[in-house]
Amino acid sequence: MKFFIVLFASLFLALPTWAVEVTMGSNGNLIFEPNDISISAGDTITFTNGMLPPHNIIVEGRADLSRESLMFTPGETQEIKFADAGDYEFFCGPHQGAGMTGVIHVN
């Protein structure tokens, strides 16, 4: 019986942090999909390069969270962990003028 209790408890302790995946250049459009995201503090967002590269992720006013290096290869990813609550506006440097922007709400 102890074995099952320990096994059950370890399953909950080993659960990964919830992650959200955002596609850049989704379906050949200069967009983030999704571009309005709500997460909890401590969650990680994975940004995946889709089509029409190059793309990067710039978090407005937060160089520590930004990923300025350009991703050229479809399927290439960058992860950002948001530790603090707040609203974070982000954009793709090369495509901001085309409307490739978004917002992340961290609770």
Chimera marker file (.cmm) of the C-alpha trace (Angstrom):
<marker_set name="trace">
<marker id="1" x="0.000" y="0.000" z="0.000" r="1" g="1" b="0" radius="0.5"/>
<marker id="2" x="2.856" y="2.379" z="0.811" r="1" g="1" b="0" radius="0.5"/>
<marker id="3" x="4.199" y="1.766" z="-2.680" r="1" g="1" b="0" radius="0.5"/>
<marker id="4" x="1.008" y="3.018" z="-4.318" r="1" g="1" b="0" radius="0.5"/>
<marker id="5" x="0.853" y="6.103" z="-2.107" r="1" g="1" b="0" radius="0.5"/>
<marker id="6" x="4.456" y="6.992" z="-2.941" r="1" g="1" b="0" radius="0.5"/>
<marker id="7" x="3.875" y="6.316" z="-6.644" r="1" g="1" b="0" radius="0.5"/>
<marker id="8" x="0.721" y="8.436" z="-6.680" r="1" g="1" b="0" radius="0.5"/>
<marker id="9" x="2.415" y="11.310" z="-4.822" r="1" g="1" b="0" radius="0.5"/>
<marker id="10" x="5.471" y="11.238" z="-7.101" r="1" g="1" b="0" radius="0.5"/>
<marker id="11" x="3.270" y="11.595" z="-10.175" r="1" g="1" b="0" radius="0.5"/>
<marker id="12" x="1.971" y="14.921" z="-8.892" r="1" g="1" b="0" radius="0.5"/>
<marker id="13" x="5.383" y="16.158" z="-7.782" r="1" g="1" b="0" radius="0.5"/>
<marker id="14" x="6.938" y="15.336" z="-11.156" r="1" g="1" b="0" radius="0.5"/>
<marker id="15" x="4.370" y="17.146" z="-13.289" r="1" g="1" b="0" radius="0.5"/>
<marker id="16" x="5.998" y="19.623" z="-15.688" r="1" g="1" b="0" radius="0.5"/>
<marker id="17" x="5.231" y="23.321" z="-15.660" r="1" g="1" b="0" radius="0.5"/>
<marker id="18" x="2.360" y="24.065" z="-18.036" r="1" g="1" b="0" radius="0.5"/>
<marker id="19" x="3.624" y="25.369" z="-21.344" r="1" g="1" b="0" radius="0.5"/>
<marker id="20" x="1.905" y="27.200" z="-24.156" r="1" g="1" b="0" radius="0.5"/>
<marker id="21" x="3.057" y="26.906" z="-27.764" r="1" g="1" b="0" radius="0.5"/>
<marker id="22" x="2.896" y="29.908" z="-30.067" r="1" g="1" b="0" radius="0.5"/>
<marker id="23" x="3.486" y="29.542" z="-33.814" r="1" g="1" b="0" radius="0.5"/>
<marker id="24" x="5.214" y="32.392" z="-35.630" r="1" g="1" b="0" radius="0.5"/>
<marker id="25" x="4.235" y="32.923" z="-39.264" r="1" g="1" b="0" radius="0.5"/>
<marker id="26" x="1.257" y="30.612" z="-38.875" r="1" g="1" b="0" radius="0.5"/>
<marker id="27" x="-0.196" y="29.451" z="-42.224" r="1" g="1" b="0" radius="0.5"/>
<marker id="28" x="2.097" y="31.804" z="-44.111" r="1" g="1" b="0" radius="0.5"/>
<marker id="29" x="0.761" y="34.915" z="-42.359" r="1" g="1" b="0" radius="0.5"/>
<marker id="30" x="2.882" y="37.393" z="-40.422" r="1" g="1" b="0" radius="0.5"/>
<marker id="31" x="1.192" y="36.660" z="-37.099" r="1" g="1" b="0" radius="0.5"/>
<marker id="32" x="1.712" y="34.969" z="-33.764" r="1" g="1" b="0" radius="0.5"/>
<marker id="33" x="-0.867" y="32.221" z="-33.258" r="1" g="1" b="0" radius="0.5"/>
<marker id="34" x="-2.253" y="32.716" z="-30.648" r="1" g="1" b="0" radius="0.5"/>
<marker id="35" x="-1.363" y="36.370" z="-30.077" r="1" g="1" b="0" radius="0.5"/>
<marker id="36" x="-3.381" y="36.967" z="-26.884" r="1" g="1" b="0" radius="0.5"/>
<marker id="37" x="-2.177" y="34.556" z="-24.216" r="1" g="1" b="0" radius="0.5"/>
<marker id="38" x="-3.062" y="34.078" z="-20.534" r="1" g="1" b="0" radius="0.5"/>
<marker id="39" x="-0.736" y="32.042" z="-18.318" r="1" g="1" b="0" radius="0.5"/>
<marker id="40" x="0.224" y="31.697" z="-14.672" r="1" g="1" b="0" radius="0.5"/>
<marker id="41" x="3.430" y="33.071" z="-13.191" r="1" g="1" b="0" radius="0.5"/>
<marker id="42" x="6.189" y="30.508" z="-13.666" r="1" g="1" b="0" radius="0.5"/>
<marker id="43" x="4.775" y="29.131" z="-16.935" r="1" g="1" b="0" radius="0.5"/>
<marker id="44" x="6.880" y="28.786" z="-20.053" r="1" g="1" b="0" radius="0.5"/>
<marker id="45" x="5.858" y="29.755" z="-23.574" r="1" g="1" b="0" radius="0.5"/>
<marker id="46" x="7.475" y="27.961" z="-26.514" r="1" g="1" b="0" radius="0.5"/>
<marker id="47" x="7.630" y="30.025" z="-29.687" r="1" g="1" b="0" radius="0.5"/>
<marker id="48" x="7.915" y="27.865" z="-32.826" r="1" g="1" b="0" radius="0.5"/>
<marker id="49" x="9.055" y="29.248" z="-36.174" r="1" g="1" b="0" radius="0.5"/>
<marker id="50" x="6.472" y="28.417" z="-38.797" r="1" g="1" b="0" radius="0.5"/>
<marker id="51" x="6.699" y="30.003" z="-42.216" r="1" g="1" b="0" radius="0.5"/>
<marker id="52" x="7.965" y="33.268" z="-43.708" r="1" g="1" b="0" radius="0.5"/>
<marker id="53" x="11.130" y="33.539" z="-41.590" r="1" g="1" b="0" radius="0.5"/>
<marker id="54" x="13.109" y="35.153" z="-40.103" r="1" g="1" b="0" radius="0.5"/>
<marker id="55" x="11.336" y="35.725" z="-36.793" r="1" g="1" b="0" radius="0.5"/>
<marker id="56" x="12.326" y="36.646" z="-33.250" r="1" g="1" b="0" radius="0.5"/>
<marker id="57" x="10.536" y="37.585" z="-30.031" r="1" g="1" b="0" radius="0.5"/>
<marker id="58" x="10.957" y="41.006" z="-28.490" r="1" g="1" b="0" radius="0.5"/>
<marker id="59" x="9.169" y="41.609" z="-25.181" r="1" g="1" b="0" radius="0.5"/>
<marker id="60" x="8.548" y="45.347" z="-24.901" r="1" g="1" b="0" radius="0.5"/>
<marker id="61" x="10.833" y="46.897" z="-22.280" r="1" g="1" b="0" radius="0.5"/>
<marker id="62" x="12.202" y="43.505" z="-21.144" r="1" g="1" b="0" radius="0.5"/>
<marker id="63" x="15.523" y="42.674" z="-22.773" r="1" g="1" b="0" radius="0.5"/>
<marker id="64" x="15.919" y="39.825" z="-20.242" r="1" g="1" b="0" radius="0.5"/>
<marker id="65" x="12.844" y="38.079" z="-21.678" r="1" g="1" b="0" radius="0.5"/>
<marker id="66" x="13.446" y="38.940" z="-25.343" r="1" g="1" b="0" radius="0.5"/>
<marker id="67" x="14.991" y="36.514" z="-27.827" r="1" g="1" b="0" radius="0.5"/>
<marker id="68" x="16.634" y="38.832" z="-30.366" r="1" g="1" b="0" radius="0.5"/>
<marker id="69" x="18.443" y="36.179" z="-32.394" r="1" g="1" b="0" radius="0.5"/>
<marker id="70" x="16.605" y="35.482" z="-35.634" r="1" g="1" b="0" radius="0.5"/>
<marker id="71" x="15.168" y="32.045" z="-36.302" r="1" g="1" b="0" radius="0.5"/>
<marker id="72" x="15.408" y="31.043" z="-39.962" r="1" g="1" b="0" radius="0.5"/>
<marker id="73" x="14.560" y="27.337" z="-39.921" r="1" g="1" b="0" radius="0.5"/>
<marker id="74" x="10.925" y="26.169" z="-39.812" r="1" g="1" b="0" radius="0.5"/>
<marker id="75" x="10.361" y="24.241" z="-36.579" r="1" g="1" b="0" radius="0.5"/>
<marker id="76" x="13.097" y="26.099" z="-34.686" r="1" g="1" b="0" radius="0.5"/>
<marker id="77" x="11.984" y="27.072" z="-31.161" r="1" g="1" b="0" radius="0.5"/>
<marker id="78" x="12.736" y="29.532" z="-28.390" r="1" g="1" b="0" radius="0.5"/>
<marker id="79" x="11.348" y="29.311" z="-24.850" r="1" g="1" b="0" radius="0.5"/>
<marker id="80" x="10.557" y="32.112" z="-22.453" r="1" g="1" b="0" radius="0.5"/>
<marker id="81" x="9.618" y="31.590" z="-18.813" r="1" g="1" b="0" radius="0.5"/>
<marker id="82" x="7.466" y="34.323" z="-17.275" r="1" g="1" b="0" radius="0.5"/>
<marker id="83" x="8.107" y="34.414" z="-13.539" r="1" g="1" b="0" radius="0.5"/>
<marker id="84" x="6.324" y="37.654" z="-12.658" r="1" g="1" b="0" radius="0.5"/>
<marker id="85" x="2.667" y="38.638" z="-12.968" r="1" g="1" b="0" radius="0.5"/>
<marker id="86" x="1.772" y="41.412" z="-15.384" r="1" g="1" b="0" radius="0.5"/>
<marker id="87" x="0.915" y="42.143" z="-18.991" r="1" g="1" b="0" radius="0.5"/>
<marker id="88" x="3.729" y="41.800" z="-21.535" r="1" g="1" b="0" radius="0.5"/>
<marker id="89" x="3.461" y="43.189" z="-25.060" r="1" g="1" b="0" radius="0.5"/>
<marker id="90" x="5.658" y="41.384" z="-27.590" r="1" g="1" b="0" radius="0.5"/>
<marker id="91" x="6.479" y="41.533" z="-31.288" r="1" g="1" b="0" radius="0.5"/>
<marker id="92" x="8.651" y="40.133" z="-34.051" r="1" g="1" b="0" radius="0.5"/>
<marker id="93" x="11.443" y="42.628" z="-34.782" r="1" g="1" b="0" radius="0.5"/>
<marker id="94" x="11.474" y="42.223" z="-38.581" r="1" g="1" b="0" radius="0.5"/>
<marker id="95" x="7.665" y="42.130" z="-38.867" r="1" g="1" b="0" radius="0.5"/>
<marker id="96" x="6.347" y="44.481" z="-36.186" r="1" g="1" b="0" radius="0.5"/>
<marker id="97" x="5.305" y="47.005" z="-38.843" r="1" g="1" b="0" radius="0.5"/>
<marker id="98" x="3.254" y="44.275" z="-40.551" r="1" g="1" b="0" radius="0.5"/>
<marker id="99" x="1.292" y="43.730" z="-37.329" r="1" g="1" b="0" radius="0.5"/>
<marker id="100" x="3.148" y="40.702" z="-35.948" r="1" g="1" b="0" radius="0.5"/>
<marker id="101" x="2.451" y="41.582" z="-32.313" r="1" g="1" b="0" radius="0.5"/>
<marker id="102" x="0.790" y="40.129" z="-29.254" r="1" g="1" b="0" radius="0.5"/>
<marker id="103" x="0.218" y="40.341" z="-25.526" r="1" g="1" b="0" radius="0.5"/>
<marker id="104" x="0.852" y="37.891" z="-22.703" r="1" g="1" b="0" radius="0.5"/>
<marker id="105" x="-1.202" y="38.154" z="-19.499" r="1" g="1" b="0" radius="0.5"/>
<marker id="106" x="0.604" y="36.556" z="-16.566" r="1" g="1" b="0" radius="0.5"/>
<marker id="107" x="-1.533" y="35.941" z="-13.441" r="1" g="1" b="0" radius="0.5"/>
<link id1="1" id2="2" r="1" g="1" b="0" radius="0.2"/>
<link id1="2" id2="3" r="1" g="1" b="0" radius="0.2"/>
<link id1="3" id2="4" r="1" g="1" b="0" radius="0.2"/>
<link id1="4" id2="5" r="1" g="1" b="0" radius="0.2"/>
<link id1="5" id2="6" r="1" g="1" b="0" radius="0.2"/>
<link id1="6" id2="7" r="1" g="1" b="0" radius="0.2"/>
<link id1="7" id2="8" r="1" g="1" b="0" radius="0.2"/>
<link id1="8" id2="9" r="1" g="1" b="0" radius="0.2"/>
<link id1="9" id2="10" r="1" g="1" b="0" radius="0.2"/>
<link id1="10" id2="11" r="1" g="1" b="0" radius="0.2"/>
<link id1="11" id2="12" r="1" g="1" b="0" radius="0.2"/>
<link id1="12" id2="13" r="1" g="1" b="0" radius="0.2"/>
<link id1="13" id2="14" r="1" g="1" b="0" radius="0.2"/>
<link id1="14" id2="15" r="1" g="1" b="0" radius="0.2"/>
<link id1="15" id2="16" r="1" g="1" b="0" radius="0.2"/>
<link id1="16" id2="17" r="1" g="1" b="0" radius="0.2"/>
<link id1="17" id2="18" r="1" g="1" b="0" radius="0.2"/>
<link id1="18" id2="19" r="1" g="1" b="0" radius="0.2"/>
<link id1="19" id2="20" r="1" g="1" b="0" radius="0.2"/>
<link id1="20" id2="21" r="1" g="1" b="0" radius="0.2"/>
<link id1="21" id2="22" r="1" g="1" b="0" radius="0.2"/>
<link id1="22" id2="23" r="1" g="1" b="0" radius="0.2"/>
<link id1="23" id2="24" r="1" g="1" b="0" radius="0.2"/>
<link id1="24" id2="25" r="1" g="1" b="0" radius="0.2"/>
<link id1="25" id2="26" r="1" g="1" b="0" radius="0.2"/>
<link id1="26" id2="27" r="1" g="1" b="0" radius="0.2"/>
<link id1="27" id2="28" r="1" g="1" b="0" radius="0.2"/>
<link id1="28" id2="29" r="1" g="1" b="0" radius="0.2"/>
<link id1="29" id2="30" r="1" g="1" b="0" radius="0.2"/>
<link id1="30" id2="31" r="1" g="1" b="0" radius="0.2"/>
<link id1="31" id2="32" r="1" g="1" b="0" radius="0.2"/>
<link id1="32" id2="33" r="1" g="1" b="0" radius="0.2"/>
<link id1="33" id2="34" r="1" g="1" b="0" radius="0.2"/>
<link id1="34" id2="35" r="1" g="1" b="0" radius="0.2"/>
<link id1="35" id2="36" r="1" g="1" b="0" radius="0.2"/>
<link id1="36" id2="37" r="1" g="1" b="0" radius="0.2"/>
<link id1="37" id2="38" r="1" g="1" b="0" radius="0.2"/>
<link id1="38" id2="39" r="1" g="1" b="0" radius="0.2"/>
<link id1="39" id2="40" r="1" g="1" b="0" radius="0.2"/>
<link id1="40" id2="41" r="1" g="1" b="0" radius="0.2"/>
<link id1="41" id2="42" r="1" g="1" b="0" radius="0.2"/>
<link id1="42" id2="43" r="1" g="1" b="0" radius="0.2"/>
<link id1="43" id2="44" r="1" g="1" b="0" radius="0.2"/>
<link id1="44" id2="45" r="1" g="1" b="0" radius="0.2"/>
<link id1="45" id2="46" r="1" g="1" b="0" radius="0.2"/>
<link id1="46" id2="47" r="1" g="1" b="0" radius="0.2"/>
<link id1="47" id2="48" r="1" g="1" b="0" radius="0.2"/>
<link id1="48" id2="49" r="1" g="1" b="0" radius="0.2"/>
<link id1="49" id2="50" r="1" g="1" b="0" radius="0.2"/>
<link id1="50" id2="51" r="1" g="1" b="0" radius="0.2"/>
<link id1="51" id2="52" r="1" g="1" b="0" radius="0.2"/>
<link id1="52" id2="53" r="1" g="1" b="0" radius="0.2"/>
<link id1="53" id2="54" r="1" g="1" b="0" radius="0.2"/>
<link id1="54" id2="55" r="1" g="1" b="0" radius="0.2"/>
<link id1="55" id2="56" r="1" g="1" b="0" radius="0.2"/>
<link id1="56" id2="57" r="1" g="1" b="0" radius="0.2"/>
<link id1="57" id2="58" r="1" g="1" b="0" radius="0.2"/>
<link id1="58" id2="59" r="1" g="1" b="0" radius="0.2"/>
<link id1="59" id2="60" r="1" g="1" b="0" radius="0.2"/>
<link id1="60" id2="61" r="1" g="1" b="0" radius="0.2"/>
<link id1="61" id2="62" r="1" g="1" b="0" radius="0.2"/>
<link id1="62" id2="63" r="1" g="1" b="0" radius="0.2"/>
<link id1="63" id2="64" r="1" g="1" b="0" radius="0.2"/>
<link id1="64" id2="65" r="1" g="1" b="0" radius="0.2"/>
<link id1="65" id2="66" r="1" g="1" b="0" radius="0.2"/>
<link id1="66" id2="67" r="1" g="1" b="0" radius="0.2"/>
<link id1="67" id2="68" r="1" g="1" b="0" radius="0.2"/>
<link id1="68" id2="69" r="1" g="1" b="0" radius="0.2"/>
<link id1="69" id2="70" r="1" g="1" b="0" radius="0.2"/>
<link id1="70" id2="71" r="1" g="1" b="0" radius="0.2"/>
<link id1="71" id2="72" r="1" g="1" b="0" radius="0.2"/>
<link id1="72" id2="73" r="1" g="1" b="0" radius="0.2"/>
<link id1="73" id2="74" r="1" g="1" b="0" radius="0.2"/>
<link id1="74" id2="75" r="1" g="1" b="0" radius="0.2"/>
<link id1="75" id2="76" r="1" g="1" b="0" radius="0.2"/>
<link id1="76" id2="77" r="1" g="1" b="0" radius="0.2"/>
<link id1="77" id2="78" r="1" g="1" b="0" radius="0.2"/>
<link id1="78" id2="79" r="1" g="1" b="0" radius="0.2"/>
<link id1="79" id2="80" r="1" g="1" b="0" radius="0.2"/>
<link id1="80" id2="81" r="1" g="1" b="0" radius="0.2"/>
<link id1="81" id2="82" r="1" g="1" b="0" radius="0.2"/>
<link id1="82" id2="83" r="1" g="1" b="0" radius="0.2"/>
<link id1="83" id2="84" r="1" g="1" b="0" radius="0.2"/>
<link id1="84" id2="85" r="1" g="1" b="0" radius="0.2"/>
<link id1="85" id2="86" r="1" g="1" b="0" radius="0.2"/>
<link id1="86" id2="87" r="1" g="1" b="0" radius="0.2"/>
<link id1="87" id2="88" r="1" g="1" b="0" radius="0.2"/>
<link id1="88" id2="89" r="1" g="1" b="0" radius="0.2"/>
<link id1="89" id2="90" r="1" g="1" b="0" radius="0.2"/>
<link id1="90" id2="91" r="1" g="1" b="0" radius="0.2"/>
<link id1="91" id2="92" r="1" g="1" b="0" radius="0.2"/>
<link id1="92" id2="93" r="1" g="1" b="0" radius="0.2"/>
<link id1="93" id2="94" r="1" g="1" b="0" radius="0.2"/>
<link id1="94" id2="95" r="1" g="1" b="0" radius="0.2"/>
<link id1="95" id2="96" r="1" g="1" b="0" radius="0.2"/>
<link id1="96" id2="97" r="1" g="1" b="0" radius="0.2"/>
<link id1="97" id2="98" r="1" g="1" b="0" radius="0.2"/>
<link id1="98" id2="99" r="1" g="1" b="0" radius="0.2"/>
<link id1="99" id2="100" r="1" g="1" b="0" radius="0.2"/>
<link id1="100" id2="101" r="1" g="1" b="0" radius="0.2"/>
<link id1="101" id2="102" r="1" g="1" b="0" radius="0.2"/>
<link id1="102" id2="103" r="1" g="1" b="0" radius="0.2"/>
<link id1="103" id2="104" r="1" g="1" b="0" radius="0.2"/>
<link id1="104" id2="105" r="1" g="1" b="0" radius="0.2"/>
<link id1="105" id2="106" r="1" g="1" b="0" radius="0.2"/>
<link id1="106" id2="107" r="1" g="1" b="0" radius="0.2"/>
</marker_set>
